């Protein structure tokens, strides 16, 4: 069909989150070595225009509010001509890998966010 499959957008959002964290000096791997994982608990995507094969996509990722036991992101994906392709939102929970229970956002992440 020449358009990007709708299921790929969840991966695009993950790329946006991963790079947003990396830009602050934090990686998922580092979080996991400190005993924290971040599963997605909510995902929303609003399709506005189809992304086409070979489009260059720009993923803007915005932290919605100060994290607590959850962290929430908004997304905008645009193509190379700055057309808005889709918007989205995801909520992830900080989970203690030892107890498998929700836990507060790590202090080192809050410090980087300067809330």
Secondary structure, 3 states (H helix, E strand, C coil): CCECCCCHHHHHHHHHHHHHHHHCCCCHHHHHHCCEEEEEEEEEEEECCCCECCCCCEEEEEECCCCCCEEEEEEEEECCCCCEEEEEEEEEEEEECCCCEECCCCHHHHHHHCC
